[in-house]
Amino acid sequence: RHDCNIEVVLVDTEAHRALDVFHVTSDGVKLGPGALREVRDALLSACA
């Protein structure tokens, strides 16, 4: 849908919280603010 790649995933926990970081690119380039917002919104919607 968004034509992105997850290049790196960092997963950690602190106390009782999970901390996840995803490095996402499109054609090898970091996502711009608009594309990042679209992907973030789609992920949050899918998790709801």
mmJSON file of the N, C-alpha and C atoms, coordinates in Angstrom:
{"data_MODEL":{"atom_site":{
"group_PDB":["ATOM","ATOM","ATOM","ATOM","ATOM","ATOM","ATOM","ATOM","ATOM","ATOM","ATOM","ATOM","ATOM","ATOM","ATOM","ATOM","ATOM","ATOM","ATOM","ATOM","ATOM","ATOM","ATOM","ATOM","ATOM","ATOM","ATOM","ATOM","ATOM","ATOM","ATOM","ATOM","ATOM","ATOM","ATOM","ATOM","ATOM","ATOM","ATOM","ATOM","ATOM","ATOM","ATOM","ATOM","ATOM","ATOM","ATOM","ATOM","ATOM","ATOM","ATOM","ATOM","ATOM","ATOM","ATOM","ATOM","ATOM","ATOM","ATOM","ATOM","ATOM","ATOM","ATOM","ATOM","ATOM","ATOM","ATOM","ATOM","ATOM","ATOM","ATOM","ATOM","ATOM","ATOM","ATOM","ATOM","ATOM","ATOM","ATOM","ATOM","ATOM","ATOM","ATOM","ATOM","ATOM","ATOM","ATOM","ATOM","ATOM","ATOM","ATOM","ATOM","ATOM","ATOM","ATOM","ATOM","ATOM","ATOM","ATOM","ATOM","ATOM","ATOM","ATOM","ATOM","ATOM","ATOM","ATOM","ATOM","ATOM","ATOM","ATOM","ATOM","ATOM","ATOM","ATOM","ATOM","ATOM","ATOM","ATOM","ATOM","ATOM","ATOM","ATOM","ATOM","ATOM","ATOM","ATOM","ATOM","ATOM","ATOM","ATOM","ATOM","ATOM","ATOM","ATOM","ATOM","ATOM","ATOM","ATOM","ATOM","ATOM","ATOM","ATOM","ATOM"],
"id":[1,2,3,4,5,6,7,8,9,10,11,12,13,14,15,16,17,18,19,20,21,22,23,24,25,26,27,28,29,30,31,32,33,34,35,36,37,38,39,40,41,42,43,44,45,46,47,48,49,50,51,52,53,54,55,56,57,58,59,60,61,62,63,64,65,66,67,68,69,70,71,72,73,74,75,76,77,78,79,80,81,82,83,84,85,86,87,88,89,90,91,92,93,94,95,96,97,98,99,100,101,102,103,104,105,106,107,108,109,110,111,112,113,114,115,116,117,118,119,120,121,122,123,124,125,126,127,128,129,130,131,132,133,134,135,136,137,138,139,140,141,142,143,144],
"type_symbol":["N","C","C","N","C","C","N","C","C","N","C","C","N","C","C","N","C","C","N","C","C","N","C","C","N","C","C","N","C","C","N","C","C","N","C","C","N","C","C","N","C","C","N","C","C","N","C","C","N","C","C","N","C","C","N","C","C","N","C","C","N","C","C","N","C","C","N","C","C","N","C","C","N","C","C","N","C","C","N","C","C","N","C","C","N","C","C","N","C","C","N","C","C","N","C","C","N","C","C","N","C","C","N","C","C","N","C","C","N","C","C","N","C","C","N","C","C","N","C","C","N","C","C","N","C","C","N","C","C","N","C","C","N","C","C","N","C","C","N","C","C","N","C","C"],
"label_atom_id":["N","CA","C","N","CA","C","N","CA","C","N","CA","C","N","CA","C","N","CA","C","N","CA","C","N","CA","C","N","CA","C","N","CA","C","N","CA","C","N","CA","C","N","CA","C","N","CA","C","N","CA","C","N","CA","C","N","CA","C","N","CA","C","N","CA","C","N","CA","C","N","CA","C","N","CA","C","N","CA","C","N","CA","C","N","CA","C","N","CA","C","N","CA","C","N","CA","C","N","CA","C","N","CA","C","N","CA","C","N","CA","C","N","CA","C","N","CA","C","N","CA","C","N","CA","C","N","CA","C","N","CA","C","N","CA","C","N","CA","C","N","CA","C","N","CA","C","N","CA","C","N","CA","C","N","CA","C","N","CA","C","N","CA","C","N","CA","C"],
"label_alt_id":[null,null,null,null,null,null,null,null,null,null,null,null,null,null,null,null,null,null,null,null,null,null,null,null,null,null,null,null,null,null,null,null,null,null,null,null,null,null,null,null,null,null,null,null,null,null,null,null,null,null,null,null,null,null,null,null,null,null,null,null,null,null,null,null,null,null,null,null,null,null,null,null,null,null,null,null,null,null,null,null,null,null,null,null,null,null,null,null,null,null,null,null,null,null,null,null,null,null,null,null,null,null,null,null,null,null,null,null,null,null,null,null,null,null,null,null,null,null,null,null,null,null,null,null,null,null,null,null,null,null,null,null,null,null,null,null,null,null,null,null,null,null,null,null],
"label_comp_id":["ARG","ARG","ARG","HIS","HIS","HIS","ASP","ASP","ASP","CYS","CYS","CYS","ASN","ASN","ASN","ILE","ILE","ILE","GLU","GLU","GLU","VAL","VAL","VAL","VAL","VAL","VAL","LEU","LEU","LEU","VAL","VAL","VAL","ASP","ASP","ASP","THR","THR","THR","GLU","GLU","GLU","ALA","ALA","ALA","HIS","HIS","HIS","ARG","ARG","ARG","ALA","ALA","ALA","LEU","LEU","LEU","ASP","ASP","ASP","VAL","VAL","VAL","PHE","PHE","PHE","HIS","HIS","HIS","VAL","VAL","VAL","THR","THR","THR","SER","SER","SER","ASP","ASP","ASP","GLY","GLY","GLY","VAL","VAL","VAL","LYS","LYS","LYS","LEU","LEU","LEU","GLY","GLY","GLY","PRO","PRO","PRO","GLY","GLY","GLY","ALA","ALA","ALA","LEU","LEU","LEU","ARG","ARG","ARG","GLU","GLU","GLU","VAL","VAL","VAL","ARG","ARG","ARG","ASP","ASP","ASP","ALA","ALA","ALA","LEU","LEU","LEU","LEU","LEU","LEU","SER","SER","SER","ALA","ALA","ALA","CYS","CYS","CYS","ALA","ALA","ALA"],
"label_asym_id":["A","A","A","A","A","A","A","A","A","A","A","A","A","A","A","A","A","A","A","A","A","A","A","A","A","A","A","A","A","A","A","A","A","A","A","A","A","A","A","A","A","A","A","A","A","A","A","A","A","A","A","A","A","A","A","A","A","A","A","A","A","A","A","A","A","A","A","A","A","A","A","A","A","A","A","A","A","A","A","A","A","A","A","A","A","A","A","A","A","A","A","A","A","A","A","A","A","A","A","A","A","A","A","A","A","A","A","A","A","A","A","A","A","A","A","A","A","A","A","A","A","A","A","A","A","A","A","A","A","A","A","A","A","A","A","A","A","A","A","A","A","A","A","A"],
"label_entity_id":["1","1","1","1","1","1","1","1","1","1","1","1","1","1","1","1","1","1","1","1","1","1","1","1","1","1","1","1","1","1","1","1","1","1","1","1","1","1","1","1","1","1","1","1","1","1","1","1","1","1","1","1","1","1","1","1","1","1","1","1","1","1","1","1","1","1","1","1","1","1","1","1","1","1","1","1","1","1","1","1","1","1","1","1","1","1","1","1","1","1","1","1","1","1","1","1","1","1","1","1","1","1","1","1","1","1","1","1","1","1","1","1","1","1","1","1","1","1","1","1","1","1","1","1","1","1","1","1","1","1","1","1","1","1","1","1","1","1","1","1","1","1","1","1"],
"label_seq_id":[1,1,1,2,2,2,3,3,3,4,4,4,5,5,5,6,6,6,7,7,7,8,8,8,9,9,9,10,10,10,11,11,11,12,12,12,13,13,13,14,14,14,15,15,15,16,16,16,17,17,17,18,18,18,19,19,19,20,20,20,21,21,21,22,22,22,23,23,23,24,24,24,25,25,25,26,26,26,27,27,27,28,28,28,29,29,29,30,30,30,31,31,31,32,32,32,33,33,33,34,34,34,35,35,35,36,36,36,37,37,37,38,38,38,39,39,39,40,40,40,41,41,41,42,42,42,43,43,43,44,44,44,45,45,45,46,46,46,47,47,47,48,48,48],
"pdbx_PDB_ins_code":[null,null,null,null,null,null,null,null,null,null,null,null,null,null,null,null,null,null,null,null,null,null,null,null,null,null,null,null,null,null,null,null,null,null,null,null,null,null,null,null,null,null,null,null,null,null,null,null,null,null,null,null,null,null,null,null,null,null,null,null,null,null,null,null,null,null,null,null,null,null,null,null,null,null,null,null,null,null,null,null,null,null,null,null,null,null,null,null,null,null,null,null,null,null,null,null,null,null,null,null,null,null,null,null,null,null,null,null,null,null,null,null,null,null,null,null,null,null,null,null,null,null,null,null,null,null,null,null,null,null,null,null,null,null,null,null,null,null,null,null,null,null,null,null],
"Cartn_x":[0.81,0.0,0.849,1.855,2.652,4.028,4.331,5.596,6.803,6.887,7.966,8.715,9.908,10.716,11.069,10.998,11.489,12.942,13.858,15.285,15.856,15.458,15.989,14.849,14.842,13.871,14.651,14.371,14.975,13.857,13.988,12.955,13.61,12.986,13.522,12.365,12.642,11.647,12.277,11.461,11.845,10.709,11.024,9.996,8.922,7.709,6.606,6.154,7.074,6.736,7.631,7.036,7.807,8.167,9.394,9.857,10.298,9.628,9.933,10.278,11.352,11.772,11.914,11.313,11.379,12.008,13.045,13.648,13.023,12.174,11.389,11.863,12.038,12.463,11.552,11.654,10.998,12.046,12.322,13.394,14.731,14.974,16.242,16.378,15.313,15.358,14.403,14.838,14.003,12.691,11.59,10.283,10.203,9.546,9.291,8.139,7.881,6.842,5.455,5.058,3.731,3.593,4.587,4.557,4.64,5.457,5.576,4.236,3.55,2.231,1.235,1.239,0.323,0.587,1.853,2.201,1.843,2.184,1.859,0.361,-0.427,-1.884,-2.441,-1.907,-2.368,-2.027,-0.831,-0.444,-1.32,-1.56,-2.409,-3.829,-4.336,-5.68,-5.752,-4.717,-4.696,-4.617,-4.021,-3.878,-5.104,-5.985,-7.158,-8.208],
"Cartn_y":[-1.205,0.0,1.263,1.276,2.496,2.373,1.191,0.972,1.379,0.807,1.115,-0.152,0.049,-1.043,-0.727,-1.75,-1.607,-2.059,-1.123,-1.416,-1.946,-1.359,-1.726,-1.682,-2.647,-2.65,-2.767,-1.866,-1.91,-2.12,-3.139,-3.466,-3.513,-2.85,-2.811,-2.691,-2.915,-2.686,-1.848,-0.994,-0.212,-0.337,-0.878,-1.133,-2.01,-1.496,-2.286,-1.75,-1.09,-0.522,-1.1,-1.346,-1.776,-0.542,-0.487,0.613,0.019,0.391,-0.13,1.03,0.875,1.879,1.183,1.762,1.212,2.252,1.857,2.724,2.324,3.204,2.907,3.794,3.175,3.916,3.599,4.427,4.183,4.413,3.402,3.463,3.837,3.362,3.605,4.966,5.763,7.124,7.234,7.949,8.194,8.854,8.462,9.021,10.497,11.27,12.668,12.791,13.991,14.187,13.708,13.96,13.549,12.037,11.38,9.915,9.271,9.835,9.312,9.394,10.504,10.688,9.656,9.412,8.43,7.023,6.64,5.305,5.187,6.197,6.183,6.059,6.853,6.802,5.436,4.839,3.513,2.452,2.537,1.58,1.718,2.944,3.165,2.677,2.894,2.434,0.908,0.258,-1.208,-1.806,-1.08,-1.579,-1.297,-0.444,-0.047,-1.14],
"Cartn_z":[0.0,0.0,0.0,0.844,0.983,0.345,-0.223,-0.929,-0.082,1.125,2.059,2.444,2.966,3.508,4.953,5.809,7.173,7.14,7.323,7.213,8.526,9.648,10.962,11.963,12.883,13.978,15.282,16.219,17.549,18.554,19.385,20.368,21.743,22.71,24.064,25.043,26.292,27.339,28.437,29.032,30.202,31.189,32.353,33.366,32.736,32.618,32.063,30.708,29.99,28.687,27.602,26.454,25.284,24.463,24.003,23.157,21.825,20.76,19.43,18.501,17.757,16.782,15.438,14.407,13.061,12.136,11.413,10.405,9.07,8.54,7.342,6.195,5.024,3.843,2.663,1.653,0.373,-0.705,-1.496,-2.503,-1.871,-0.639,0.038,0.679,0.656,1.191,2.375,3.41,4.581,4.153,4.789,4.442,4.812,3.961,4.259,5.242,5.742,6.758,6.327,5.092,4.621,4.539,3.954,3.843,5.216,6.092,7.451,8.175,8.019,8.643,8.118,6.812,6.22,6.75,6.819,7.32,8.796,9.571,11.005,11.222,10.506,10.652,10.263,9.2,8.771,9.814,10.403,11.442,12.683,13.105,14.281,14.029,12.834,12.487,12.497,11.984,11.949,13.351,14.278,15.656,16.517,16.043,16.851,16.902],
"occupancy":[1.0,1.0,1.0,1.0,1.0,1.0,1.0,1.0,1.0,1.0,1.0,1.0,1.0,1.0,1.0,1.0,1.0,1.0,1.0,1.0,1.0,1.0,1.0,1.0,1.0,1.0,1.0,1.0,1.0,1.0,1.0,1.0,1.0,1.0,1.0,1.0,1.0,1.0,1.0,1.0,1.0,1.0,1.0,1.0,1.0,1.0,1.0,1.0,1.0,1.0,1.0,1.0,1.0,1.0,1.0,1.0,1.0,1.0,1.0,1.0,1.0,1.0,1.0,1.0,1.0,1.0,1.0,1.0,1.0,1.0,1.0,1.0,1.0,1.0,1.0,1.0,1.0,1.0,1.0,1.0,1.0,1.0,1.0,1.0,1.0,1.0,1.0,1.0,1.0,1.0,1.0,1.0,1.0,1.0,1.0,1.0,1.0,1.0,1.0,1.0,1.0,1.0,1.0,1.0,1.0,1.0,1.0,1.0,1.0,1.0,1.0,1.0,1.0,1.0,1.0,1.0,1.0,1.0,1.0,1.0,1.0,1.0,1.0,1.0,1.0,1.0,1.0,1.0,1.0,1.0,1.0,1.0,1.0,1.0,1.0,1.0,1.0,1.0,1.0,1.0,1.0,1.0,1.0,1.0],
"B_iso_or_equiv":[0.0,0.0,0.0,0.0,0.0,0.0,0.0,0.0,0.0,0.0,0.0,0.0,0.0,0.0,0.0,0.0,0.0,0.0,0.0,0.0,0.0,0.0,0.0,0.0,0.0,0.0,0.0,0.0,0.0,0.0,0.0,0.0,0.0,0.0,0.0,0.0,0.0,0.0,0.0,0.0,0.0,0.0,0.0,0.0,0.0,0.0,0.0,0.0,0.0,0.0,0.0,0.0,0.0,0.0,0.0,0.0,0.0,0.0,0.0,0.0,0.0,0.0,0.0,0.0,0.0,0.0,0.0,0.0,0.0,0.0,0.0,0.0,0.0,0.0,0.0,0.0,0.0,0.0,0.0,0.0,0.0,0.0,0.0,0.0,0.0,0.0,0.0,0.0,0.0,0.0,0.0,0.0,0.0,0.0,0.0,0.0,0.0,0.0,0.0,0.0,0.0,0.0,0.0,0.0,0.0,0.0,0.0,0.0,0.0,0.0,0.0,0.0,0.0,0.0,0.0,0.0,0.0,0.0,0.0,0.0,0.0,0.0,0.0,0.0,0.0,0.0,0.0,0.0,0.0,0.0,0.0,0.0,0.0,0.0,0.0,0.0,0.0,0.0,0.0,0.0,0.0,0.0,0.0,0.0],
"pdbx_formal_charge":[null,null,null,null,null,null,null,null,null,null,null,null,null,null,null,null,null,null,null,null,null,null,null,null,null,null,null,null,null,null,null,null,null,null,null,null,null,null,null,null,null,null,null,null,null,null,null,null,null,null,null,null,null,null,null,null,null,null,null,null,null,null,null,null,null,null,null,null,null,null,null,null,null,null,null,null,null,null,null,null,null,null,null,null,null,null,null,null,null,null,null,null,null,null,null,null,null,null,null,null,null,null,null,null,null,null,null,null,null,null,null,null,null,null,null,null,null,null,null,null,null,null,null,null,null,null,null,null,null,null,null,null,null,null,null,null,null,null,null,null,null,null,null,null],
"auth_seq_id":[1,1,1,2,2,2,3,3,3,4,4,4,5,5,5,6,6,6,7,7,7,8,8,8,9,9,9,10,10,10,11,11,11,12,12,12,13,13,13,14,14,14,15,15,15,16,16,16,17,17,17,18,18,18,19,19,19,20,20,20,21,21,21,22,22,22,23,23,23,24,24,24,25,25,25,26,26,26,27,27,27,28,28,28,29,29,29,30,30,30,31,31,31,32,32,32,33,33,33,34,34,34,35,35,35,36,36,36,37,37,37,38,38,38,39,39,39,40,40,40,41,41,41,42,42,42,43,43,43,44,44,44,45,45,45,46,46,46,47,47,47,48,48,48],
"auth_comp_id":["ARG","ARG","ARG","HIS","HIS","HIS","ASP","ASP","ASP","CYS","CYS","CYS","ASN","ASN","ASN","ILE","ILE","ILE","GLU","GLU","GLU","VAL","VAL","VAL","VAL","VAL","VAL","LEU","LEU","LEU","VAL","VAL","VAL","ASP","ASP","ASP","THR","THR","THR","GLU","GLU","GLU","ALA","ALA","ALA","HIS","HIS","HIS","ARG","ARG","ARG","ALA","ALA","ALA","LEU","LEU","LEU","ASP","ASP","ASP","VAL","VAL","VAL","PHE","PHE","PHE","HIS","HIS","HIS","VAL","VAL","VAL","THR","THR","THR","SER","SER","SER","ASP","ASP","ASP","GLY","GLY","GLY","VAL","VAL","VAL","LYS","LYS","LYS","LEU","LEU","LEU","GLY","GLY","GLY","PRO","PRO","PRO","GLY","GLY","GLY","ALA","ALA","ALA","LEU","LEU","LEU","ARG","ARG","ARG","GLU","GLU","GLU","VAL","VAL","VAL","ARG","ARG","ARG","ASP","ASP","ASP","ALA","ALA","ALA","LEU","LEU","LEU","LEU","LEU","LEU","SER","SER","SER","ALA","ALA","ALA","CYS","CYS","CYS","ALA","ALA","ALA"],
"auth_asym_id":["A","A","A","A","A","A","A","A","A","A","A","A","A","A","A","A","A","A","A","A","A","A","A","A","A","A","A","A","A","A","A","A","A","A","A","A","A","A","A","A","A","A","A","A","A","A","A","A","A","A","A","A","A","A","A","A","A","A","A","A","A","A","A","A","A","A","A","A","A","A","A","A","A","A","A","A","A","A","A","A","A","A","A","A","A","A","A","A","A","A","A","A","A","A","A","A","A","A","A","A","A","A","A","A","A","A","A","A","A","A","A","A","A","A","A","A","A","A","A","A","A","A","A","A","A","A","A","A","A","A","A","A","A","A","A","A","A","A","A","A","A","A","A","A"],
"auth_atom_id":["N","CA","C","N","CA","C","N","CA","C","N","CA","C","N","CA","C","N","CA","C","N","CA","C","N","CA","C","N","CA","C","N","CA","C","N","CA","C","N","CA","C","N","CA","C","N","CA","C","N","CA","C","N","CA","C","N","CA","C","N","CA","C","N","CA","C","N","CA","C","N","CA","C","N","CA","C","N","CA","C","N","CA","C","N","CA","C","N","CA","C","N","CA","C","N","CA","C","N","CA","C","N","CA","C","N","CA","C","N","CA","C","N","CA","C","N","CA","C","N","CA","C","N","CA","C","N","CA","C","N","CA","C","N","CA","C","N","CA","C","N","CA","C","N","CA","C","N","CA","C","N","CA","C","N","CA","C","N","CA","C","N","CA","C","N","CA","C"],
"pdbx_PDB_model_num":[1,1,1,1,1,1,1,1,1,1,1,1,1,1,1,1,1,1,1,1,1,1,1,1,1,1,1,1,1,1,1,1,1,1,1,1,1,1,1,1,1,1,1,1,1,1,1,1,1,1,1,1,1,1,1,1,1,1,1,1,1,1,1,1,1,1,1,1,1,1,1,1,1,1,1,1,1,1,1,1,1,1,1,1,1,1,1,1,1,1,1,1,1,1,1,1,1,1,1,1,1,1,1,1,1,1,1,1,1,1,1,1,1,1,1,1,1,1,1,1,1,1,1,1,1,1,1,1,1,1,1,1,1,1,1,1,1,1,1,1,1,1,1,1]
}}}
